[in-house]
Amino acid sequence: MTVFNAANTPNLHPSISFIHEDRYRRLWIGTDGGGLCQYRNGTFVRFDSAAGFIGTMISAMNEDGSGRMWFATEGGIFVFAGDKFVHVPYARAFPEKSVTGILPRPDGSVYLELVDVVFHVRLSGDTLVLLDKPFHTAGYRVDQDSTGTLWYAVRGKGLAQRNGSSEHIDGRFARVFPEEVFIPRNQEKWLLTPRGPYVLKNGSVEHLQWVDGIDLSNASFVFEDREDILWLAVWFEVLMSVV
């Protein structure tokens, strides 16, 4: 293991909020207070106003279907296309400055999640074009399956799925307060709740409370690696894998 910190890497802020390796093998690192940097050829490069990037707080970032990187900061939306940043100020796009998630679509468009509303947009020049009517959520993470169906939690109502303007809510989850939704490649739906993960597969629901003696009630994140292994981050406990 090689440790990179403020002492040996001046361009790297210690509070890291996002890490993403794009299709070109560039490692992007978003921080909470130190802006954006990139690791390439053994060197950390920090982006600032000289590179056309403004902002120290990265609230969301992701790669779209065309290979462009999208970043949300307090200074607006920035899209890295080719070798430069395209800047879209919030005043030209949204009524508030709270983009919390970026969900790419295969056609190059993206869903931008704000506090409780989602916009479907496409970048045209330096402007975001609205493609559909915005829809409201309860402020939780939105995910999509291989068919393009959107899934998200609606607190107090259950698990919602959306195709275009049509929304269906599965009321079986109304009383478990689903917060985050994650869909692995096998199309299971993982719902993180204060009572542990619920897994929806082929219409049946499984509640995972304890696995190998580990309490999953405070699981805060699910990640799927390239070998189809799911990793659960358990707050203040351990990092474990579920095959």
C-alpha positions as a Markdown table, in Angstrom:
| # | Residue | x | y | z |
|---|---|---|---|---|
| 1 | Met | 0.0 | 0.0 | 0.0 |
| 2 | Thr | 1.2 | 3.5 | -0.8 |
| 3 | Val | -0.2 | 6.3 | 1.3 |
| 4 | Phe | -0.8 | 9.8 | -0.2 |
| 5 | Asn | -1.5 | 12.6 | 2.2 |
| 6 | Ala | -1.0 | 16.3 | 2.7 |
| 7 | Ala | 2.5 | 15.8 | 3.9 |
| 8 | Asn | 3.8 | 14.0 | 0.8 |
| 9 | Thr | 1.3 | 15.2 | -1.8 |
| 10 | Pro | 0.7 | 19.0 | -1.6 |
| 11 | Asn | -2.0 | 19.0 | -4.3 |
| 12 | Leu | -4.2 | 16.5 | -2.5 |
| 13 | His | -6.7 | 17.7 | 0.0 |
| 14 | Pro | -7.2 | 15.3 | 3.0 |
| 15 | Ser | -11.0 | 15.4 | 2.9 |
| 16 | Ile | -11.9 | 13.2 | -0.1 |
| 17 | Ser | -15.5 | 12.8 | -1.1 |
| 18 | Phe | -15.4 | 11.2 | -4.5 |
| 19 | Ile | -13.0 | 9.0 | -6.5 |
| 20 | His | -13.7 | 7.9 | -10.1 |
| 21 | Glu | -11.5 | 6.2 | -12.7 |
| 22 | Asp | -12.8 | 7.1 | -16.2 |
| 23 | Arg | -12.7 | 5.1 | -19.4 |
| 24 | Tyr | -9.3 | 6.7 | -20.2 |
| 25 | Arg | -7.8 | 5.4 | -17.0 |
| 26 | Arg | -7.7 | 8.9 | -15.5 |
| 27 | Leu | -8.3 | 8.9 | -11.7 |
| 28 | Trp | -10.5 | 11.9 | -10.7 |
| 29 | Ile | -10.6 | 12.9 | -7.0 |
| 30 | Gly | -13.2 | 15.3 | -5.7 |
| 31 | Thr | -12.7 | 16.8 | -2.2 |
| 32 | Asp | -14.7 | 18.6 | 0.4 |
| 33 | Gly | -12.9 | 21.9 | 0.6 |
| 34 | Gly | -9.9 | 21.3 | -1.7 |
| 35 | Gly | -11.4 | 21.3 | -5.1 |
| 36 | Leu | -10.7 | 18.8 | -7.8 |
| 37 | Cys | -7.5 | 16.9 | -8.8 |
| 38 | Gln | -6.5 | 14.2 | -11.1 |
| 39 | Tyr | -3.9 | 11.4 | -10.7 |
| 40 | Arg | -2.1 | 10.6 | -14.0 |
| 41 | Asn | 1.4 | 9.4 | -14.8 |
| 42 | Gly | 2.3 | 9.2 | -11.1 |
| 43 | Thr | 1.4 | 12.8 | -10.4 |
| 44 | Phe | -1.5 | 14.6 | -8.8 |
| 45 | Val | -2.7 | 17.6 | -10.8 |
| 46 | Arg | -5.1 | 20.1 | -9.2 |
| 47 | Phe | -7.5 | 22.1 | -11.3 |
| 48 | Asp | -8.2 | 25.7 | -10.5 |
| 49 | Ser | -9.5 | 28.9 | -12.2 |
| 50 | Ala | -6.5 | 28.8 | -14.6 |
| 51 | Ala | -7.7 | 25.5 | -16.0 |
| 52 | Gly | -11.3 | 26.9 | -16.2 |
| 53 | Phe | -12.5 | 25.1 | -13.0 |
| 54 | Ile | -14.1 | 27.0 | -10.1 |
| 55 | Gly | -15.1 | 25.5 | -6.8 |
| 56 | Thr | -13.6 | 23.9 | -3.7 |
| 57 | Met | -16.6 | 21.7 | -2.7 |
| 58 | Ile | -17.4 | 18.8 | -5.0 |
| 59 | Ser | -21.0 | 17.7 | -4.2 |
| 60 | Ala | -21.3 | 15.2 | -7.1 |
| 61 | Met | -19.4 | 13.8 | -10.0 |
| 62 | Asn | -19.8 | 11.1 | -12.6 |
| 63 | Glu | -19.0 | 10.1 | -16.2 |
| 64 | Asp | -21.7 | 10.2 | -18.9 |
| 65 | Gly | -22.2 | 7.8 | -21.8 |
| 66 | Ser | -20.0 | 9.9 | -24.1 |
| 67 | Gly | -17.0 | 9.7 | -21.8 |
| 68 | Arg | -17.4 | 13.3 | -20.4 |
| 69 | Met | -16.9 | 13.9 | -16.7 |
| 70 | Trp | -19.5 | 16.0 | -14.9 |
| 71 | Phe | -18.8 | 17.8 | -11.7 |
| 72 | Ala | -21.1 | 19.8 | -9.4 |
| 73 | Thr | -19.5 | 22.5 | -7.2 |
| 74 | Glu | -20.6 | 25.7 | -5.4 |
| 75 | Gly | -19.6 | 27.5 | -8.6 |
| 76 | Gly | -21.9 | 25.6 | -10.9 |
| 77 | Ile | -21.8 | 22.5 | -13.2 |
| 78 | Phe | -18.5 | 21.7 | -15.0 |
| 79 | Val | -18.2 | 19.2 | -17.8 |
| 80 | Phe | -14.8 | 18.1 | -18.9 |
| 81 | Ala | -15.1 | 17.4 | -22.6 |
| 82 | Gly | -11.9 | 16.6 | -24.5 |
| 83 | Asp | -9.3 | 18.8 | -22.9 |
| 84 | Lys | -11.2 | 21.6 | -21.3 |
| 85 | Phe | -14.0 | 22.4 | -18.9 |
| 86 | Val | -17.4 | 23.7 | -20.0 |
| 87 | His | -19.0 | 25.8 | -17.2 |
| 88 | Val | -22.7 | 26.0 | -16.7 |
| 89 | Pro | -23.6 | 28.5 | -13.9 |
| 90 | Tyr | -26.5 | 27.6 | -11.7 |
| 91 | Ala | -28.3 | 30.8 | -12.5 |
| 92 | Arg | -28.8 | 29.4 | -16.1 |
| 93 | Ala | -29.8 | 26.0 | -15.0 |
| 94 | Phe | -31.5 | 25.6 | -11.6 |
| 95 | Pro | -33.2 | 27.7 | -8.9 |
| 96 | Glu | -30.9 | 26.4 | -6.2 |
| 97 | Lys | -27.3 | 25.3 | -5.7 |
| 98 | Ser | -27.7 | 21.9 | -4.3 |
| 99 | Val | -26.8 | 19.2 | -6.9 |
| 100 | Thr | -26.3 | 16.0 | -4.9 |
| 101 | Gly | -26.1 | 13.4 | -7.6 |
| 102 | Ile | -25.3 | 12.9 | -11.2 |
| 103 | Leu | -26.8 | 9.8 | -13.0 |
| 104 | Pro | -25.6 | 9.2 | -16.6 |
| 105 | Arg | -27.7 | 7.8 | -19.4 |
| 106 | Pro | -26.2 | 5.8 | -22.3 |
| 107 | Asp | -27.2 | 8.5 | -24.8 |
| 108 | Gly | -25.0 | 11.1 | -23.2 |
| 109 | Ser | -27.8 | 12.8 | -21.2 |
| 110 | Val | -27.8 | 12.8 | -17.4 |
| 111 | Tyr | -30.1 | 13.1 | -14.5 |
| 112 | Leu | -29.1 | 15.8 | -12.1 |
| 113 | Glu | -30.4 | 15.2 | -8.5 |
| 114 | Leu | -31.1 | 18.3 | -6.4 |
| 115 | Val | -32.3 | 18.1 | -2.8 |
| 116 | Asp | -35.8 | 16.7 | -3.7 |
| 117 | Val | -36.1 | 17.1 | -7.4 |
| 118 | Val | -34.5 | 15.4 | -10.5 |
| 119 | Phe | -33.8 | 17.1 | -13.8 |
| 120 | His | -33.1 | 15.2 | -17.0 |
| 121 | Val | -30.8 | 17.3 | -19.1 |
| 122 | Arg | -28.4 | 17.3 | -22.1 |
| 123 | Leu | -25.4 | 19.6 | -22.6 |
| 124 | Ser | -25.7 | 21.8 | -25.6 |
| 125 | Gly | -22.7 | 24.2 | -25.9 |
| 126 | Asp | -22.5 | 25.8 | -22.5 |
| 127 | Thr | -26.2 | 25.3 | -21.8 |
| 128 | Leu | -28.2 | 22.5 | -20.1 |
| 129 | Val | -31.3 | 21.6 | -22.2 |
| 130 | Leu | -34.2 | 20.2 | -20.2 |
| 131 | Leu | -35.4 | 17.0 | -21.8 |
| 132 | Asp | -38.3 | 16.0 | -19.5 |
| 133 | Lys | -40.5 | 17.5 | -16.8 |
| 134 | Pro | -38.6 | 17.5 | -13.5 |
| 135 | Phe | -39.9 | 15.0 | -10.9 |
| 136 | His | -39.8 | 15.1 | -7.1 |
| 137 | Thr | -38.3 | 12.6 | -4.8 |
| 138 | Ala | -37.8 | 12.5 | -1.0 |
| 139 | Gly | -34.2 | 13.5 | -1.3 |
| 140 | Tyr | -32.7 | 10.0 | -1.6 |
| 141 | Arg | -30.3 | 8.6 | -4.2 |
| 142 | Val | -31.8 | 7.6 | -7.6 |
| 143 | Asp | -30.5 | 4.6 | -9.5 |
| 144 | Gln | -31.4 | 3.0 | -12.8 |
| 145 | Asp | -31.5 | -0.6 | -14.0 |
| 146 | Ser | -30.4 | -2.0 | -17.4 |
| 147 | Thr | -33.7 | -1.2 | -19.0 |
| 148 | Gly | -33.4 | 2.5 | -18.1 |
| 149 | Thr | -36.1 | 2.3 | -15.4 |
| 150 | Leu | -35.4 | 4.7 | -12.4 |
| 151 | Trp | -35.6 | 3.5 | -8.9 |
| 152 | Tyr | -35.7 | 5.6 | -5.7 |
| 153 | Ala | -37.0 | 5.7 | -2.2 |
| 154 | Val | -40.0 | 7.8 | -1.1 |
| 155 | Arg | -39.9 | 8.1 | 2.7 |
| 156 | Gly | -43.1 | 6.9 | 4.3 |
| 157 | Lys | -44.4 | 5.6 | 0.9 |
| 158 | Gly | -42.0 | 2.9 | -0.3 |
| 159 | Leu | -39.9 | 2.0 | -3.3 |
| 160 | Ala | -40.7 | 4.0 | -6.4 |
| 161 | Gln | -39.9 | 3.0 | -10.0 |
| 162 | Arg | -40.3 | 5.4 | -12.9 |
| 163 | Asn | -40.5 | 5.0 | -16.7 |
| 164 | Gly | -40.8 | 8.4 | -18.3 |
| 165 | Ser | -43.6 | 10.2 | -16.5 |
| 166 | Ser | -45.2 | 7.0 | -15.1 |
| 167 | Glu | -44.4 | 6.3 | -11.4 |
| 168 | His | -45.3 | 3.2 | -9.5 |
| 169 | Ile | -44.7 | 2.8 | -5.7 |
| 170 | Asp | -44.2 | -0.5 | -4.0 |
| 171 | Gly | -45.9 | 0.0 | -0.7 |
| 172 | Arg | -44.3 | -3.0 | 1.0 |
| 173 | Phe | -41.4 | -0.7 | 2.0 |
| 174 | Ala | -43.5 | 2.2 | 3.3 |
| 175 | Arg | -42.8 | 1.4 | 7.0 |
| 176 | Val | -39.2 | 0.5 | 6.7 |
| 177 | Phe | -38.1 | 4.0 | 5.6 |
| 178 | Pro | -35.9 | 3.1 | 2.6 |
| 179 | Glu | -33.2 | 5.7 | 2.2 |
| 180 | Glu | -30.8 | 4.6 | -0.5 |
| 181 | Val | -31.3 | 2.3 | -3.5 |
| 182 | Phe | -28.6 | 0.4 | -5.3 |
| 183 | Ile | -29.0 | -1.9 | -8.3 |
| 184 | Pro | -26.1 | -4.4 | -9.0 |
| 185 | Arg | -25.6 | -6.0 | -12.4 |
| 186 | Asn | -27.8 | -8.9 | -11.6 |
| 187 | Gln | -30.7 | -6.4 | -11.3 |
| 188 | Glu | -31.5 | -7.0 | -7.6 |
| 189 | Lys | -32.7 | -3.9 | -5.7 |
| 190 | Trp | -30.8 | -3.2 | -2.5 |
| 191 | Leu | -32.5 | -0.8 | -0.1 |
| 192 | Leu | -30.5 | 0.6 | 2.8 |
| 193 | Thr | -32.7 | 1.4 | 5.8 |
| 194 | Pro | -32.2 | 2.1 | 9.5 |
| 195 | Arg | -33.2 | -1.5 | 10.1 |
| 196 | Gly | -30.6 | -3.0 | 7.7 |
| 197 | Pro | -30.6 | -3.8 | 4.0 |
| 198 | Tyr | -33.7 | -5.1 | 2.2 |
| 199 | Val | -33.1 | -7.1 | -1.1 |
| 200 | Leu | -35.8 | -7.3 | -3.7 |
| 201 | Lys | -35.2 | -10.1 | -6.2 |
| 202 | Asn | -37.8 | -11.7 | -8.5 |
| 203 | Gly | -40.6 | -10.1 | -6.6 |
| 204 | Ser | -39.6 | -11.5 | -3.2 |
| 205 | Val | -38.1 | -9.5 | -0.3 |
| 206 | Glu | -35.2 | -10.6 | 2.0 |
| 207 | His | -34.2 | -8.6 | 5.1 |
| 208 | Leu | -30.5 | -8.8 | 6.0 |
| 209 | Gln | -30.1 | -7.8 | 9.6 |
| 210 | Trp | -27.1 | -9.9 | 10.7 |
| 211 | Val | -24.4 | -11.6 | 8.5 |
| 212 | Asp | -21.6 | -13.6 | 10.0 |
| 213 | Gly | -22.3 | -12.0 | 13.4 |
| 214 | Ile | -22.1 | -8.4 | 12.0 |
| 215 | Asp | -25.0 | -6.0 | 12.6 |
| 216 | Leu | -26.0 | -4.5 | 9.2 |
| 217 | Ser | -28.5 | -2.0 | 10.7 |
| 218 | Asn | -26.1 | 0.9 | 10.1 |
| 219 | Ala | -24.9 | -0.1 | 6.6 |
| 220 | Ser | -24.4 | 3.2 | 4.8 |
| 221 | Phe | -23.2 | 2.2 | 1.3 |
| 222 | Val | -23.1 | -0.7 | -1.2 |
| 223 | Phe | -20.5 | -1.1 | -3.9 |
| 224 | Glu | -20.1 | -3.8 | -6.6 |
| 225 | Asp | -16.6 | -4.6 | -7.9 |
| 226 | Arg | -15.5 | -6.0 | -11.2 |
| 227 | Glu | -15.8 | -9.6 | -10.0 |
| 228 | Asp | -19.5 | -9.0 | -9.1 |
| 229 | Ile | -18.8 | -9.0 | -5.4 |
| 230 | Leu | -20.9 | -6.6 | -3.3 |
| 231 | Trp | -19.2 | -4.6 | -0.5 |
| 232 | Leu | -21.2 | -3.1 | 2.3 |
| 233 | Ala | -19.7 | -0.2 | 4.3 |
| 234 | Val | -20.9 | -0.5 | 7.9 |
| 235 | Trp | -20.7 | 2.8 | 9.9 |
| 236 | Phe | -18.0 | 2.6 | 12.6 |
| 237 | Glu | -17.7 | -1.1 | 12.2 |
| 238 | Val | -16.1 | -3.0 | 9.3 |
| 239 | Leu | -16.0 | -3.3 | 5.5 |
| 240 | Met | -17.3 | -6.7 | 4.5 |
| 241 | Ser | -18.1 | -8.5 | 1.2 |
| 242 | Val | -21.1 | -10.5 | 0.2 |
| 243 | Val | -20.7 | -12.8 | -2.8 |
